[in-house]
Amino acid sequence: MSVSGGNLPNRRTPSEERPPMFGPGAPVRRGPLGGHGPMGRGGPMAMMKGEKPRDFKGTMRKLIQYLGTYRLSIAIVLVFAIASTIFSIVGPKILGKATTKLFEGVMAQIAGTGTGIDFDYIGRILLTVLALYLASALFAYIQGWIMSGVSMDITYRFRRDIAAKINRLPLRYFDRTTHGEVLSRITNDVDTVNQTLSQSLTQIITSTTTLIGVLVMMFSISWQMTLVALLMVPLSLVIISVVIGRSQRYFKRQQDYLGHINGHIEETYGGHVVVKAFNGEAKSVQKFDGLNEVLYDSAWKSQFLSGLMMPVMGFVGNLGYVAVSILGGYLAVRGAITVGDIQAFIQYVRSFTQPITQIANISNVLQQTAAAAERVFEFLAEQEEIPDTANPVRLDDVKGQVEFRHVRFGYNPDKVVIKDFSALIKPGQKVAIVGPTGAGKTTLVKLLMRFYDVDSGAILVDGYDIRDFRREDLRKIFAMVLQDTWLFNGTIMENIRYGRPDATDEEVIAAARAAHVDHFVRTLPEGYNMVINEDASNISQGQMQLLTIARAILANPKILILDEATSSVDTRTEMLIQDAMYRLMEGRTAFIIAHRLSTIRNADLILVIRDGDIVEQGTQEELLARNGFYAELYNSQFERVAVA
């Protein structure tokens, strides 16, 4: 997403009840398992206070290793670049012979001692030089074409590796990193590496070859003038080191804050309704301006310092040019050097300072490349999910029994959410999970789906530890219907089929009928082919919920996870949703995260969670008869209704 203004009123800290999740095809509506985490790596303020120095050498070493696949292509580029450079370097030396011959002919005519100018000889020289320059241009074109292909392939590999990495990262990473930060690495940072790599690598080869070749040619003409020209090198190196030292940290900060702003904006546009509802526009703009100010400051400083290189190096080069011209004139008067050699040497001086300037500019570009590449490699080096077991369990006939055995878990090591949770759910039971906000209800769901792994204890499905399943196989056993719906930008048919991609149209429509979706879909202009827009605003909340139930019915799971989702719809739609859910639960083990206790009276088992532990369990009649914590929660809801 491109950089522009906006931000949510306040970033919310991921709570136990709604920790964030990110994955490919981020849903339009994010439920209890979705959302945004705080800005990664300490956030913008941490960056403003101070930055750790970048590992430039380590990053470039990794980048070179990444280029190892292209050894042959790079070797060809190297040969062609050297050949192109050599042809262009030899040109001035040969052209100097034509200048000398022309000068001698003119001087002979003036003195009246010669036969005139040898135009045949000069013509042959010019044709030779033209052939050299054409060959040089051809080789330069070929090596540029090959290098462009290499750089684009590296870009493809980077993006492919990042996309694959996203699927292997644990949710903990996205708890502390915004979507925009991740997107910035796959777009801005990879683009920066691509744009600079295709130019810088060949330019390094060309500039180094030019520098060495020109130096050899200069010594072959006059060692005295060469030493004078070399006096400019130390001055050039001092200027380069000063500029690089100052610009390095600004390039690093520029890339970091580009990611911060993209994360900031992605979050803002995802919640623009909230921003407007709470009059957060002013605060949004203020926060954006703060981030943008740092980005602007670092960007213009890095570009300004980088831009200084050419004019300053040009000035140093002109000093060397003047010194060489004076010394060359003196040596020519003494007969120690020919006029053609002076003309060639002056061209070489120009060619000598140019690669130094190019290398200086490349050094600045490489700082930006390293800053971007470092962020990409940091992402690729993030700790991944625990790999699936080498010998996974495969159940042909899932019964649906679930057991929590002394489960202990915390999102952070110092904050335990589930302390010692044990429960046995038999196949086909309807289990309601109730408790106050933050008690651990949604955490149990995420542990069941293995979005997170338990710290100790075990969760078993049909007697097997869920860690002995492949994640893909485990999640096929489950289907989720959440309070906040997950719908994607696509047709209604595609959204329902997401539950089982290989389902036929007839199976999708059958699932839609079972979920009371078919009737309202056929009243829409394009029916099942109607496209749900980006924020799903072209259908109602109740219709969205019914679509997610149809998706779960199509998936035909053995175990269901239901987040009671009828609090924001009208009475008739609520009845439809409840009926669709009852149909969905038939013959299946179901976990129901209950918010309104009056809706779970028919549950086979109610687990009452408080501070991460089961404090009570039983049917509704049994729990009310005990007059304990559940009875207190149940009665408090009716007291609130009565007061209202």
C-alpha positions in Angstrom: 0.0 0.0 0.0 1.3 3.4 -0.9 2.2 6.0 1.7 -0.5 8.4 2.7 -2.1 9.8 5.8 -4.2 8.4 8.6 -4.1 6.3 11.8 -6.4 4.7 14.3 -7.1 6.7 17.4 -5.0 4.3 19.5 -3.2 1.1 18.8 -4.8 -1.6 20.9 -2.5 -4.0 22.8 -3.3 -7.6 21.9 -5.3 -9.0 24.7 -5.9 -12.6 25.6 -9.4 -12.4 24.2 -8.5 -10.9 20.8 -4.8 -11.4 19.9 -4.0 -10.7 16.3 -3.5 -13.0 13.4 -2.2 -12.4 9.9 -2.0 -14.6 6.9 -2.2 -14.7 3.1 -5.6 -13.4 1.9 -6.2 -11.3 5.0 -10.0 -11.4 5.6 -12.2 -8.4 5.2 -13.8 -8.8 8.5 -11.5 -9.9 11.3 -12.9 -11.9 14.2 -11.7 -12.8 17.7 -8.6 -14.4 16.1 -7.9 -11.4 13.8 -6.7 -7.9 14.2 -3.5 -5.9 14.3 -0.6 -6.0 16.7 1.5 -3.1 17.8 4.3 -1.8 15.7 7.2 -4.1 15.6 10.8 -3.6 16.8 10.0 -1.1 19.5 7.9 1.2 17.3 8.6 4.6 16.0 9.5 6.2 19.3 12.1 3.6 20.0 13.7 4.3 16.6 13.8 8.0 17.3 15.6 7.5 20.5 18.4 5.6 19.0 19.3 2.9 16.5 21.7 0.0 16.7 24.4 0.0 13.9 23.5 -2.1 10.9 25.6 -5.2 10.1 26.6 -4.0 6.6 29.2 -6.7 6.0 27.0 -9.5 7.3 24.1 -8.3 5.1 26.2 -8.0 2.0 27.7 -11.5 2.7 24.2 -12.9 2.8 23.3 -11.1 -0.4 26.3 -12.5 -2.2 25.4 -16.0 -1.0 21.9 -15.4 -2.4 23.6 -14.5 -5.7 25.4 -17.9 -5.7 22.7 -19.5 -7.9 23.6 -17.1 -10.7 27.4 -17.8 -10.8 27.4 -18.6 -14.5 25.3 -15.5 -15.4 27.4 -13.3 -13.2 30.6 -14.7 -14.7 29.3 -14.0 -18.2 28.4 -10.5 -17.1 31.9 -10.1 -15.6 33.6 -11.1 -18.9 31.4 -8.9 -21.0 31.7 -5.9 -18.7 35.5 -6.3 -18.7 35.6 -6.7 -22.5 33.3 -3.6 -22.9 35.5 -1.6 -20.6 38.8 -2.6 -22.2 37.5 -1.7 -25.7 36.5 1.7 -24.5 39.8 2.2 -22.6 42.0 1.4 -25.6 40.1 3.9 -27.8 41.7 7.1 -26.6 45.2 5.7 -26.9 44.6 4.8 -30.5 42.8 8.0 -31.2 45.8 9.9 -29.9 47.8 8.5 -32.7 45.5 10.1 -35.2 45.8 13.4 -33.3 49.6 13.1 -33.4 49.6 12.3 -37.1 47.3 15.3 -37.8 49.4 17.6 -35.7 52.6 16.5 -37.4 51.1 16.9 -40.8 49.9 20.5 -40.0 53.2 21.4 -38.5 55.1 20.0 -41.6 52.9 22.0 -43.9 53.6 25.2 -41.9 57.3 24.5 -42.0 57.1 23.5 -45.7 59.0 20.3 -45.1 56.3 17.7 -45.5 53.9 16.2 -48.0 50.8 17.1 -46.0 48.3 15.2 -43.8 48.1 11.4 -44.1 44.3 11.2 -44.3 44.4 7.4 -45.2 46.3 6.7 -41.9 43.9 8.9 -39.9 40.9 7.2 -41.6 42.1 3.7 -40.7 42.6 4.9 -37.1 39.1 6.4 -36.9 37.5 3.2 -38.3 39.4 1.1 -35.8 38.3 3.3 -32.9 34.7 3.2 -34.2 34.8 -0.6 -34.3 36.1 -0.7 -30.7 33.4 1.6 -29.5 30.7 -0.4 -31.3 32.0 -3.6 -29.8 32.1 -2.0 -26.4 28.5 -0.8 -26.7 27.4 -4.3 -27.8 29.1 -6.0 -24.9 27.6 -3.4 -22.5 24.1 -4.1 -23.9 24.5 -7.8 -23.5 25.8 -7.7 -19.9 23.1 -5.2 -19.0 20.4 -7.5 -20.4 21.7 -10.5 -18.5 22.0 -8.6 -15.3 18.5 -7.3 -15.6 17.2 -10.8 -15.8 19.3 -11.8 -12.8 18.0 -8.9 -10.7 14.4 -9.6 -11.6 14.8 -13.3 -10.8 16.2 -12.3 -7.4 13.2 -10.1 -6.8 10.9 -13.0 -7.7 12.8 -15.3 -5.3 12.7 -12.8 -2.5 9.0 -12.3 -2.8 8.4 -16.1 -3.2 10.5 -16.8 -0.1 8.7 -14.0 1.9 5.3 -15.3 0.9 6.3 -18.8 1.9 7.8 -17.5 5.1 4.6 -15.8 6.1 2.8 -19.2 6.1 5.5 -20.6 8.4 5.6 -17.8 10.9 3.9 -18.3 14.3 1.1 -15.9 15.3 3.4 -14.5 18.0 5.3 -12.7 15.3 2.2 -10.9 14.0 1.3 -10.0 17.6 4.1 -7.5 17.6 4.3 -6.6 13.9 1.7 -4.6 11.8 0.5 -5.8 8.5 2.1 -2.7 6.8 5.5 -3.6 8.2 5.3 -7.0 6.6 3.9 -5.5 3.3 6.7 -3.0 3.3 9.3 -5.7 3.3 7.7 -7.6 0.4 7.2 -4.4 -1.7 9.4 -1.4 -0.8 12.5 -3.3 0.5 12.5 -5.9 -2.3 12.0 -3.2 -4.9 15.0 -1.3 -3.5 17.2 -4.3 -3.7 16.1 -5.0 -7.3 16.5 -1.4 -8.5 20.0 -1.0 -7.1 21.3 -4.5 -7.7 20.7 -4.5 -11.4 22.7 -1.3 -11.8 25.2 -1.4 -9.0 26.7 -4.9 -9.6 27.6 -4.2 -13.3 28.7 -0.7 -12.4 31.1 -2.0 -9.7 32.6 -4.4 -12.3 32.8 -1.7 -15.0 34.2 1.0 -12.7 36.8 -1.3 -11.1 38.0 -2.5 -14.6 38.0 1.1 -15.9 40.0 2.3 -12.9 42.7 -0.4 -13.3 42.8 -0.2 -17.1 43.0 3.6 -17.2 45.7 3.5 -14.6 47.8 1.1 -16.7 47.3 3.3 -19.9 48.2 6.4 -18.0 51.5 4.9 -16.8 52.2 3.8 -20.3 52.0 7.4 -21.5 53.7 9.3 -18.7 54.5 8.3 -15.1 55.0 11.9 -14.1 51.5 13.0 -15.1 50.1 9.8 -13.6 51.6 10.6 -10.2 50.1 14.1 -10.4 46.7 12.6 -11.2 47.0 10.1 -8.3 47.5 12.9 -5.8 43.7 13.5 -6.2 42.8 10.0 -5.0 43.5 10.5 -1.2 41.4 13.6 -1.3 38.6 11.7 -3.0 38.7 8.9 -0.5 38.5 11.3 2.4 35.4 12.9 0.9 33.8 9.5 0.2 34.4 8.2 3.7 33.0 11.4 5.3 29.8 11.3 3.1 29.3 7.6 3.6 29.7 7.8 7.3 27.0 10.5 7.6 24.6 9.1 5.1 24.6 5.5 6.3 22.4 6.0 9.3 19.9 8.1 7.3 19.4 5.4 4.7 18.7 2.9 7.4 16.2 5.1 9.1 14.6 5.9 5.8 13.8 2.2 5.1 12.6 1.6 8.7 10.2 4.6 8.7 8.9 3.7 5.3 7.8 0.4 6.9 6.3 2.2 9.9 4.2 4.6 7.8 2.9 1.7 5.6 1.9 -0.2 8.8 0.3 3.0 10.1 -1.7 3.6 7.0 -2.8 0.0 6.4 -4.2 0.0 9.9 -5.9 3.3 9.4 -7.7 2.3 6.2 -8.7 -1.0 7.7 -10.4 0.9 10.5 -11.4 4.2 8.9 -15.0 3.8 10.2 -13.7 3.7 13.8 -11.5 6.7 13.2 -14.5 8.7 12.0 -16.8 7.4 14.7 -14.5 8.5 17.5 -13.4 11.8 15.8 -9.9 10.5 15.6 -9.0 12.3 12.3 -7.0 15.0 14.0 -5.0 12.6 16.2 -4.6 10.4 13.1 -3.1 13.2 11.1 -0.9 14.2 14.0 0.5 10.8 14.4 1.1 10.4 10.7 2.8 13.8 10.6 5.1 12.7 13.3 6.1 9.5 11.4 6.3 11.4 8.1 8.5 14.1 9.6 11.1 11.5 10.6 10.9 9.9 7.2 11.2 13.2 5.4 14.1 14.3 7.6 16.0 11.0 7.0 15.1 10.9 3.3 16.2 14.4 2.4 19.4 14.1 4.4 20.4 10.8 2.8 19.6 12.0 -0.7 21.3 15.4 -0.1 24.5 13.7 1.2 24.3 11.2 -1.7 23.8 14.1 -4.1 26.8 15.9 -2.8 29.1 13.2 -4.1 28.9 14.1 -7.8 29.6 17.8 -7.6 32.3 17.4 -5.0 34.0 14.6 -6.9 33.7 16.6 -10.1 35.5 19.5 -8.4 38.3 17.2 -7.3 38.5 15.8 -10.8 38.8 19.2 -12.3 41.7 20.0 -10.0 43.5 17.0 -11.3 42.6 17.9 -14.9 44.1 21.4 -14.5 47.3 20.0 -12.9 47.7 17.4 -15.6 47.1 19.9 -18.4 49.8 22.2 -17.1 52.4 19.4 -16.6 51.5 17.9 -20.1 52.1 21.2 -21.8 55.4 21.6 -20.1 56.5 18.1 -21.1 55.3 18.6 -24.7 57.4 21.8 -25.0 60.4 19.8 -23.9 59.6 17.1 -26.5 59.1 14.4 -23.8 55.6 13.6 -24.9 53.5 13.9 -28.1 50.4 16.1 -28.5 48.3 13.0 -29.2 49.5 11.4 -26.0 48.5 14.6 -24.1 45.1 14.5 -25.7 44.7 10.7 -24.8 46.0 11.3 -21.2 43.5 14.1 -20.6 40.8 11.8 -21.7 42.1 9.1 -19.3 42.2 11.6 -16.5 38.5 12.2 -17.1 38.0 8.5 -17.3 40.0 8.0 -14.1 38.0 10.3 -12.0 34.7 9.1 -13.3 34.9 5.5 -11.9 36.1 6.9 -8.6 32.9 9.0 -8.6 30.8 6.1 -9.6 32.2 3.9 -6.9 31.5 6.6 -4.4 27.9 6.9 -5.6 27.6 3.1 -5.6 28.8 3.0 -2.0 25.9 5.2 -1.1 23.5 3.1 -3.1 24.8 0.0 -1.4 24.0 1.5 1.9 20.4 1.8 0.9 20.5 -1.7 -0.6 22.0 -3.1 2.5 19.4 -1.4 4.7 16.6 -2.9 2.6 18.2 -6.3 2.2 18.9 -6.5 6.0 15.1 -6.0 6.7 14.3 -8.8 4.2 16.9 -11.1 5.7 15.7 -10.3 9.2 12.2 -11.3 8.2 13.4 -14.5 6.5 15.4 -15.4 9.6 12.5 -15.0 12.0 11.8 -18.0 14.1 9.3 -20.3 12.5 6.5 -22.5 13.8 7.6 -25.8 15.3 7.9 -28.2 12.3 5.3 -30.9 11.9 6.2 -34.3 13.2 8.1 -36.6 10.8 5.6 -39.4 11.4 2.2 -37.7 11.6 -1.0 -39.3 12.7 -3.7 -39.8 10.1 -7.2 -40.6 11.2 -9.5 -42.1 8.6 -12.5 -42.0 10.9 -12.5 -39.1 13.3 -14.9 -39.6 16.3 -14.6 -36.1 17.7 -13.4 -36.8 21.3 -11.3 -33.9 22.7 -9.3 -34.0 25.9 -7.5 -31.1 27.6 -4.9 -32.6 29.9 -3.3 -30.2 32.4 -2.9 -27.5 29.8 -0.7 -24.5 30.6 -0.2 -21.6 28.2 0.7 -17.9 28.1 1.2 -15.5 25.2 4.2 -14.2 27.1 6.4 -16.3 29.5 5.7 -13.9 32.4 1.9 -13.8 31.9 0.2 -17.2 32.0 -3.4 -17.2 30.6 -4.3 -20.9 31.0 -2.9 -22.3 34.2 -4.0 -25.9 34.7 -6.9 -26.8 32.4 -8.3 -30.3 32.2 -11.5 -31.4 30.6 -12.8 -34.4 28.6 -15.4 -33.8 25.8 -17.0 -36.9 24.4 -17.9 -37.3 20.7 -21.0 -35.4 19.6 -21.2 -33.3 22.8 -22.2 -29.7 22.7 -19.7 -27.9 25.0 -20.3 -24.3 26.0 -17.3 -22.3 27.2 -18.3 -19.4 29.4 -16.5 -16.9 31.6 -15.6 -13.2 31.9 -13.6 -11.3 29.3 -9.9 -12.4 29.5 -10.7 -15.7 31.2 -9.2 -17.7 28.3 -12.1 -18.8 26.2 -10.7 -17.8 22.8 -7.3 -18.9 23.8 -8.6 -22.5 24.1 -9.9 -22.2 20.5 -6.5 -21.1 19.3 -4.8 -23.9 21.1 -7.2 -26.4 19.7 -6.5 -25.2 16.1 -2.8 -25.2 17.0 -2.4 -21.5 16.2 -0.3 -21.6 19.3 1.3 -24.6 21.1 0.8 -25.3 24.7 3.6 -24.6 27.1 3.0 -27.8 29.0 0.3 -30.5 29.2 -1.4 -31.8 26.1 -4.6 -31.5 24.0 -5.8 -34.8 22.5 -8.2 -35.6 19.6 -9.4 -39.2 19.7 -6.6 -40.0 22.1 -3.8 -38.5 19.9 -1.8 -35.4 20.9 -2.6 -32.7 18.3 1.1 -32.1 18.0 1.3 -35.5 16.4 -0.9 -34.4 13.5 0.2 -32.3 10.6 -1.3 -28.8 11.0 -3.1 -29.1 7.7 -4.7 -32.5 8.7 -5.6 -31.2 12.1 -7.4 -28.1 10.8 -9.4 -30.2 8.4 -11.0 -31.8 11.4 -12.3 -28.4 12.6 -14.5 -25.6 11.2 -15.0 -22.2 12.8 -17.9 -19.8 12.8 -16.9 -16.6 14.5 -18.8 -13.7 15.9 -17.0 -11.3 13.5 -17.3 -12.8 10.0 -14.4 -13.6 7.6 -15.4 -12.8 4.1 -13.2 -12.1 1.2 -13.3 -9.9 -1.9 -14.9 -12.3 -4.3 -18.2 -13.9 -5.3 -20.6 -15.4 -2.9 -20.0 -18.8 -4.5 -16.2 -18.4 -4.0 -16.7 -17.3 -0.3 -18.8 -20.4 0.5 -16.5 -22.7 -1.5 -13.6 -21.5 0.6 -14.7 -24.2 3.1 -13.9 -26.9 0.6 -12.2 -25.7 -2.6 -13.0 -28.9 -4.6 -16.8 -28.7 -4.0 -19.1 -28.6 -7.0 -21.6 -25.8 -7.5 -24.4 -28.2 -6.6 -22.7 -28.9 -3.2 -22.2 -25.2 -2.6 -25.8 -24.5 -3.2 -26.9 -27.4 -1.0 -24.8 -26.0 1.8 -26.3 -22.6 1.2 -29.9 -24.0 1.5 -29.0 -25.7 4.8 -27.7 -22.4 6.1 -30.8 -20.4 4.9 -28.5 -18.6 2.4 -30.1 -19.7 -0.8 -33.3 -17.6 -0.5 -31.6 -14.2 0.0 -28.8 -14.9 -2.5 -31.4 -15.5 -5.3 -32.9 -12.1 -4.6 -29.5 -10.4 -5.3 -28.9 -9.0 -8.8 -26.2 -11.5 -9.8 -27.1 -14.3 -7.3 -24.2 -16.5 -6.4 -21.9 -14.6 -8.8 -22.4 -11.3 -6.9 -19.0 -10.0 -5.8 -18.7 -9.1 -2.1 -16.8 -5.8 -2.0 -13.6 -5.1 -0.1 -15.3 -4.2 3.2 -18.3 -6.5 2.7 -20.6 -3.5 3.0 -22.9 -4.6 0.2 -24.6 -7.3 2.3 -25.9 -7.2 5.8 -24.3 -8.4 9.0 -26.8 -11.3 9.3 -26.2 -12.3 5.7 -22.5 -12.4 6.3 -23.0 -14.7 9.3 -25.2 -17.0 7.4 -22.5 -17.2 4.6 -19.9 -18.3 7.1 -22.2 -21.0 8.5 -22.8 -22.2 4.9 -19.0 -22.3 4.4 -18.7 -24.5 7.6 -21.5 -26.8 6.5 -19.7 -27.3 3.2 -16.5 -28.2 5.0 -18.3 -31.0 6.8 -16.0 -31.1 9.8 -16.1 -33.4 12.8 -15.5 -30.7 15.3 -17.1 -27.2 15.3 -16.0 -24.0 17.0 -18.8 -21.5 17.3 -18.6 -18.0 18.6 -22.1 -16.9 19.4 -22.9 -14.4 16.7 -26.5 -13.2 17.0 -26.2 -10.1 19.2 -26.1 -7.6 16.3 -28.9 -8.9 14.1 -32.7 -8.6 14.0 -35.0 -11.2 15.7 -35.9 -13.0 12.5 -32.3 -13.3 11.3 -31.3 -14.4 14.8 -33.8 -17.3 14.5 -32.4 -18.2 11.1 -28.8 -18.2 12.4 -29.7 -20.2 15.4 -31.5 -22.8 13.3 -28.6 -23.0 10.8 -26.2 -23.5 13.8 -28.3 -26.3 15.2 -28.3 -28.0 11.8 -24.6 -27.5 11.6 -24.0 -29.1 15.1 -26.0 -32.2 14.4 -23.8 -35.3 15.0 -20.7 -33.2 15.6 -18.6 -32.2 18.6 -19.1 -28.5 19.1 -17.4 -25.9 21.2 -19.6 -22.8 21.7 -18.0 -19.6 23.1 -21.1 -18.3 24.9 -21.7 -14.6 25.6 -25.4 -14.8 26.4 -25.9 -17.6 28.9 -29.6 -17.9 28.0 -28.7 -19.4 24.6 -26.7 -22.4 25.9 -29.4 -24.0 28.1 -29.3 -27.1 25.9 -25.5 -27.6 26.0 -24.4 -31.1 27.1 -21.6 -29.6 29.1 -20.7 -26.1 30.3 -17.1 -25.3 31.1 -16.9 -22.2 33.4 -13.5 -20.6 33.1 -12.1 -18.0 35.4 -8.5 -16.8 35.4 -7.4 -19.6 33.1 -8.8 -22.5 35.1 -12.1 -24.4 35.0 -13.9 -23.4 38.2 -17.1 -25.3 37.4 -18.5 -27.7 34.9 -21.8 -29.5 34.3 -25.2 -28.9 32.7 -27.0 -25.6 33.2 -29.4 -27.1 35.7 -26.5 -28.6 37.7 -24.5 -25.3 37.7 -27.5 -23.2 38.7 -28.3 -25.6 41.5 -24.8 -25.2 42.9 -25.4 -21.4 43.2 -21.7 -20.8 42.4 -19.8 -18.6 40.0 -21.9 -19.6 37.0 -25.1 -18.8 38.8 -23.7 -15.4 39.7 -22.9 -14.8 36.0 -26.3 -16.1 34.9 -28.3 -14.0 37.3 -26.3 -10.9 36.7 -27.3 -11.0 33.0 -31.0 -11.1 33.9 -30.5 -8.4 36.5 -29.0 -6.1 33.8 -32.0 -6.9 31.5 -34.5 -6.1 34.3 -32.8 -2.8 35.1 -32.8 -1.9 31.4 
